[in-house]
């Protein structure tokens, strides 16, 4: 009897999921928004307990976090972020000047390395990268990847409470191996374009995301594949895609001339 009930639940869940879409019109079979939030919190906790991540504490670094929070909030308040009110949207600085990277987990936990902040010379460039990471969370790319990777049966067993340790294991894998937070070219392009849409409603140049790739190309690093680009589309192609999206929207591409960015960089260790 119990087995038949579970099979029936599986069929219902699959049929509802296949027919349903989330706020971004993406079909999501099983993982709910609350599951995204729960997974994101577990990944956050795994990262916090992992000594390989040197997380910059907010205490003692108030000026840096005040600036960064304001930038993220301007993006979140663009009116274009579907899960603005549901997700946590917490940003953390990782102290490592050798790493040009940023990443996002489900539920809106965003991490940005000091190496990337110090490398970028324009506030608009950092805003573009942060918009890209916000998009990964908002578009629920990790959950969509997990469904492809693990399949319906494994995820459903988690949701039914039959495999309670699996979600924790997945969180640990995501935290310990950022390859689990890498995305297909289609997802990367989607996030680049969404970053343009976000920034179009802010003080920052709407095509700010392209500046990072331009700087990589200008410095001759475009072919060295930094971690941020490990599975990403070619930088030149990304620049073109971002420019095309900005042209489509007709949004402002002039730099914000943010006078506080240098002070923000200097506030970092």
C-alpha positions as a Python dict, from the first residue, in 0.01 Angstrom:
ca = {
    (1, 'X'): (0, 0, 0),
    (2, 'X'): (277, 243, 100),
    (3, 'X'): (470, 161, -217),
    (4, 'X'): (168, 232, -435),
    (5, 'X'): (108, 561, -256),
    (6, 'X'): (466, 666, -318),
    (7, 'X'): (446, 569, -683),
    (8, 'X'): (125, 765, -712),
    (9, 'X'): (287, 1065, -548),
    (10, 'X'): (576, 1038, -791),
    (11, 'X'): (342, 1039, -1088),
    (12, 'X'): (150, 1337, -953),
    (13, 'X'): (467, 1531, -875),
    (14, 'X'): (606, 1464, -1222),
    (15, 'X'): (285, 1561, -1396),
    (16, 'X'): (251, 1882, -1194),
    (17, 'X'): (615, 1971, -1247),
    (18, 'X'): (612, 1908, -1619),
    (19, 'X'): (308, 2126, -1663),
    (20, 'X'): (417, 2400, -1424),
    (21, 'X'): (661, 2685, -1458),
    (22, 'X'): (835, 2902, -1205),
    (23, 'X'): (842, 3283, -1196),
    (24, 'X'): (1092, 3294, -1481),
    (25, 'X'): (878, 3064, -1697),
    (26, 'X'): (1129, 2783, -1652),
    (27, 'X'): (985, 2435, -1619),
    (28, 'X'): (1105, 2293, -1287),
    (29, 'X'): (1005, 1934, -1224),
    (30, 'X'): (1067, 1882, -854),
    (31, 'X'): (1281, 2133, -665),
    (32, 'X'): (1065, 2402, -511),
    (33, 'X'): (1178, 2753, -419),
    (34, 'X'): (1192, 2639, -56),
    (35, 'X'): (1420, 2352, -162),
    (36, 'X'): (1649, 2606, -330),
    (37, 'X'): (1661, 2806, -8),
    (38, 'X'): (1732, 2497, 204),
    (39, 'X'): (2007, 2378, -29),
    (40, 'X'): (2161, 2725, -43),
    (41, 'X'): (2176, 2744, 336),
    (42, 'X'): (2346, 2407, 353),
    (43, 'X'): (2603, 2510, 92),
    (44, 'X'): (2657, 2836, 283),
    (45, 'X'): (2722, 2644, 603),
    (46, 'X'): (2960, 2405, 428),
    (47, 'X'): (3157, 2697, 285),
    (48, 'X'): (3168, 2872, 622),
    (49, 'X'): (3319, 2563, 785),
    (50, 'X'): (3571, 2499, 504),
    (51, 'X'): (3911, 2654, 587),
    (52, 'X'): (4004, 2671, 218),
    (53, 'X'): (3759, 2962, 189),
    (54, 'X'): (3903, 3264, 366),
    (55, 'X'): (3580, 3455, 417),
    (56, 'X'): (3619, 3822, 500),
    (57, 'X'): (3416, 3891, 817),
    (58, 'X'): (3172, 4179, 821),
    (59, 'X'): (3300, 4290, 1158),
    (60, 'X'): (3601, 4511, 1094),
    (61, 'X'): (3519, 4544, 724),
    (62, 'X'): (3203, 4750, 751),
    (63, 'X'): (3302, 5007, 487),
    (64, 'X'): (3371, 4742, 222),
    (65, 'X'): (3049, 4554, 290),
    (66, 'X'): (2843, 4872, 301),
    (67, 'X'): (2957, 4958, -51),
    (68, 'X'): (2910, 4603, -183),
    (69, 'X'): (2567, 4561, -22),
    (70, 'X'): (2451, 4888, -177),
    (71, 'X'): (2560, 4770, -522),
    (72, 'X'): (2385, 4435, -485),
    (73, 'X'): (2070, 4598, -349),
    (74, 'X'): (2051, 4833, -645),
    (75, 'X'): (2055, 4530, -873),
    (76, 'X'): (1798, 4346, -662),
    (77, 'X'): (1571, 4651, -660),
    (78, 'X'): (1578, 4681, -1039),
    (79, 'X'): (1231, 4527, -1054),
    (80, 'X'): (1363, 4248, -1275),
    (81, 'X'): (1465, 3989, -1011),
    (82, 'X'): (1183, 3736, -985),
    (83, 'X'): (1275, 3597, -644),
    (84, 'X'): (1375, 3928, -489),
    (85, 'X'): (1163, 3869, -179),
    (86, 'X'): (1197, 3492, -144),
    (87, 'X'): (1574, 3441, -154),
    (88, 'X'): (1829, 3544, 109),
    (89, 'X'): (2052, 3756, -120),
    (90, 'X'): (2358, 3763, 99),
    (91, 'X'): (2698, 3858, -46),
    (92, 'X'): (3031, 3749, 103),
    (93, 'X'): (3384, 3854, 11),
    (94, 'X'): (3643, 3575, -21),
    (95, 'X'): (3996, 3696, 53),
    (96, 'X'): (4219, 3564, -224),
    (97, 'X'): (4389, 3812, -454),
    (98, 'X'): (4504, 3536, -689),
    (99, 'X'): (4152, 3431, -791),
    (100, 'X'): (3945, 3614, -1053),
    (101, 'X'): (3614, 3462, -964),
    (102, 'X'): (3265, 3502, -827),
    (103, 'X'): (2995, 3241, -781),
    (104, 'X'): (2640, 3203, -656),
    (105, 'X'): (2455, 2922, -483),
    (106, 'X'): (2082, 2846, -482),
    (107, 'X'): (1878, 3078, -264),
    (108, 'X'): (2082, 3390, -336),
    (109, 'X'): (2415, 3340, -158),
    (110, 'X'): (2680, 3522, -360),
    (111, 'X'): (3058, 3505, -316),
    (112, 'X'): (3309, 3740, -478),
    (113, 'X'): (3687, 3715, -452),
    (114, 'X'): (3912, 4008, -366),
    (115, 'X'): (4121, 3918, -671),
    (116, 'X'): (3830, 3994, -901),
    (117, 'X'): (3738, 4317, -722),
    (118, 'X'): (4094, 4446, -740),
    (119, 'X'): (4134, 4336, -1102),
    (120, 'X'): (3828, 4524, -1226),
    (121, 'X'): (3888, 4896, -1272),
    (122, 'X'): (3527, 5009, -1306),
    (123, 'X'): (3237, 4977, -1066),
    (124, 'X'): (3016, 4901, -1366),
    (125, 'X'): (3223, 4591, -1439),
    (126, 'X'): (3174, 4453, -1089),
    (127, 'X'): (2804, 4538, -1104),
    (128, 'X'): (2784, 4345, -1431),
    (129, 'X'): (2948, 4037, -1278),
    (130, 'X'): (2726, 4058, -970),
    (131, 'X'): (2420, 4090, -1194),
    (132, 'X'): (2536, 3776, -1373),
    (133, 'X'): (2563, 3588, -1041),
    (134, 'X'): (2226, 3716, -918),
    (135, 'X'): (2082, 3576, -1240),
    (136, 'X'): (2227, 3229, -1175),
    (137, 'X'): (2042, 3215, -844),
    (138, 'X'): (1726, 3383, -967),
    (139, 'X'): (1703, 3159, -1275),
    (140, 'X'): (1761, 2856, -1048),
    (141, 'X'): (2039, 2719, -1264),
    (142, 'X'): (2186, 2492, -996),
    (143, 'X'): (1854, 2321, -926),
    (144, 'X'): (1795, 2273, -1297),
    (145, 'X'): (2143, 2122, -1326),
    (146, 'X'): (2086, 1890, -1032),
    (147, 'X'): (1771, 1755, -1186),
    (148, 'X'): (1964, 1669, -1501),
    (149, 'X'): (2253, 1521, -1306),
    (150, 'X'): (2068, 1312, -1046),
    (151, 'X'): (1740, 1245, -1220),
    (152, 'X'): (1383, 1250, -1096),
    (153, 'X'): (1398, 936, -880),
    (154, 'X'): (1688, 1054, -660),
    (155, 'X'): (1546, 1402, -609),
    (156, 'X'): (1202, 1265, -537),
    (157, 'X'): (1348, 1030, -275),
    (158, 'X'): (1499, 1336, -106),
    (159, 'X'): (1169, 1521, -114),
    (160, 'X'): (985, 1216, 23),
    (161, 'X'): (1230, 1199, 314),
    (162, 'X'): (1365, 858, 213),
    (163, 'X'): (1718, 985, 154),
    (164, 'X'): (1767, 1255, 414),
    (165, 'X'): (2146, 1257, 391),
    (166, 'X'): (2157, 1303, 13),
    (167, 'X'): (2077, 1676, 16),
    (168, 'X'): (2354, 1733, 271),
    (169, 'X'): (2593, 1534, 53),
    (170, 'X'): (2498, 1739, -251),
    (171, 'X'): (2555, 2060, -56),
    (172, 'X'): (2898, 1939, 50),
    (173, 'X'): (2989, 1851, -306),
    (174, 'X'): (2879, 2192, -431),
    (175, 'X'): (3077, 2370, -161),
    (176, 'X'): (3387, 2155, -199),
    (177, 'X'): (3396, 2150, -576),
    (178, 'X'): (3289, 2464, -757),
    (179, 'X'): (3255, 2258, -1073),
    (180, 'X'): (2915, 2174, -932),
    (181, 'X'): (2824, 2542, -962),
    (182, 'X'): (2941, 2573, -1323),
    (183, 'X'): (2683, 2600, -1594),
    (184, 'X'): (2623, 2526, -1958),
    (185, 'X'): (2691, 2784, -2225),
    (186, 'X'): (2318, 2835, -2260),
    (187, 'X'): (2286, 2916, -1889),
    (188, 'X'): (2589, 3147, -1900),
    (189, 'X'): (2446, 3337, -2195),
    (190, 'X'): (2110, 3357, -2019),
    (191, 'X'): (2275, 3506, -1710),
    (192, 'X'): (2477, 3755, -1917),
    (193, 'X'): (2161, 3877, -2087),
    (194, 'X'): (1970, 3897, -1760),
    (195, 'X'): (2254, 4105, -1612),
    (196, 'X'): (2195, 4358, -1889),
    (197, 'X'): (1825, 4369, -1802),
    (198, 'X'): (1902, 4423, -1433),
    (199, 'X'): (2161, 4695, -1487),
    (200, 'X'): (1937, 4877, -1736),
    (201, 'X'): (1732, 4983, -1432),
    (202, 'X'): (2033, 5104, -1228),
    (203, 'X'): (2294, 5379, -1236),
    (204, 'X'): (2546, 5137, -1389),
    (205, 'X'): (2617, 5083, -1757),
    (206, 'X'): (2375, 4814, -1866),
    (207, 'X'): (2651, 4631, -2054),
    (208, 'X'): (2885, 4639, -1755),
    (209, 'X'): (2923, 4260, -1763),
    (210, 'X'): (3126, 4284, -2085),
    (211, 'X'): (3401, 4496, -1928),
    (212, 'X'): (3552, 4199, -1745),
    (213, 'X'): (3590, 4008, -2069),
    (214, 'X'): (3727, 4311, -2248),
    (215, 'X'): (3991, 4355, -1979),
    (216, 'X'): (4086, 3988, -2008),
    (217, 'X'): (4122, 4023, -2383),
    (218, 'X'): (4318, 4349, -2358),
    (219, 'X'): (4560, 4199, -2107),
    (220, 'X'): (4614, 3890, -2320),
    (221, 'X'): (4445, 3659, -2067),
    (222, 'X'): (4145, 3572, -2281),
    (223, 'X'): (4293, 3236, -2372),
    (224, 'X'): (4425, 3142, -2027),
    (225, 'X'): (4082, 3047, -1896),
    (226, 'X'): (4061, 3186, -1543),
    (227, 'X'): (3833, 2994, -1309),
    (228, 'X'): (3538, 3223, -1382),
    (229, 'X'): (3559, 3116, -1748),
    (230, 'X'): (3629, 2748, -1694),
    (231, 'X'): (3323, 2619, -1879),
    (232, 'X'): (3200, 2949, -2015),
    (233, 'X'): (3154, 3072, -2371),
    (234, 'X'): (3447, 3242, -2541),
    (235, 'X'): (3500, 3596, -2401),
    (236, 'X'): (3470, 3754, -2746),
    (237, 'X'): (3136, 3581, -2802),
    (238, 'X'): (3015, 3692, -2462),
    (239, 'X'): (3106, 4053, -2535),
    (240, 'X'): (2910, 4035, -2860),
    (241, 'X'): (2608, 3875, -2692),
    (242, 'X'): (2603, 4137, -2418),
    (243, 'X'): (2632, 4420, -2668),
    (244, 'X'): (2350, 4273, -2876),
    (245, 'X'): (2126, 4253, -2570),
    (246, 'X'): (2206, 4615, -2478),
    (247, 'X'): (2126, 4725, -2834),
    (248, 'X'): (1800, 4530, -2822),
    (249, 'X'): (1697, 4706, -2501),
    (250, 'X'): (1833, 5043, -2607),
    (251, 'X'): (1967, 5092, -2255),
    (252, 'X'): (2234, 5333, -2131),
    (253, 'X'): (2589, 5202, -2176),
    (254, 'X'): (2771, 5506, -2037),
    (255, 'X'): (2985, 5440, -1730),
    (256, 'X'): (2847, 5549, -1397),
    (257, 'X'): (3173, 5720, -1291),
    (258, 'X'): (3118, 5578, -944),
    (259, 'X'): (3356, 5778, -727),
    (260, 'X'): (3343, 5532, -436),
    (261, 'X'): (3485, 5230, -615),
    (262, 'X'): (3853, 5304, -556),
    (263, 'X'): (3786, 5364, -187),
    (264, 'X'): (3603, 5029, -179),
    (265, 'X'): (3903, 4853, -335),
    (266, 'X'): (4138, 5022, -89),
    (267, 'X'): (3921, 4914, 204),
    (268, 'X'): (3997, 4551, 126),
    (269, 'X'): (4287, 4369, 295),
}
